[in-house]
Amino acid sequence: MSLEKILQKIIEDAQTEADDIILESKKKAEEIKEKARKESSSLLEAMSKEAERQGQLEASRIITKARLEKKINTLARKKELIEEVLEKAFQKGAKGKKGLKRKVIMKEGESEEPYDEEKLKEELRTKLESEILEALKI
């Protein structure tokens, strides 16, 4: 074999080995890219699910808060209406009268004594609220 043929053989072998290394490197690079693609896809899906879950929680919180505010406003309005009804009832009942009195019946007989209007309103308010809640089945 001549020197040129030996050099030619060495160059061909080196080129073949370089081509094999390049081919192997491309395969590994492709595998790494595919693995990264799958990992990023999984991460994106997980993040998307978490964002959706957080969004649903926030929406649920907002709805719950709105319902609570509605109930609070409704109860406040009911209390205002009860107060208004009681005031009007006492104004009507008190026309021409000096004040509320109650009869106390005892063994010795009957007696009249002044009745605290605010105390009576509070008793009536509590009873009215209970009856309204019972009627509305709340």
Secondary structure, 3 states (H helix, E strand, C coil): CCHHHHHHHHHHHHHHHHHHHHHHHHHHHHHHHHHHHHHHHHHHHHHHHHHHHHHHHHHHHHHHHHHHHHHHHHHHHHHHHHHHHHHHHHHHHCCCCCCCEEEEEECCEEEEEECCHHHHHHHHHHHHHHHHHHHHCC
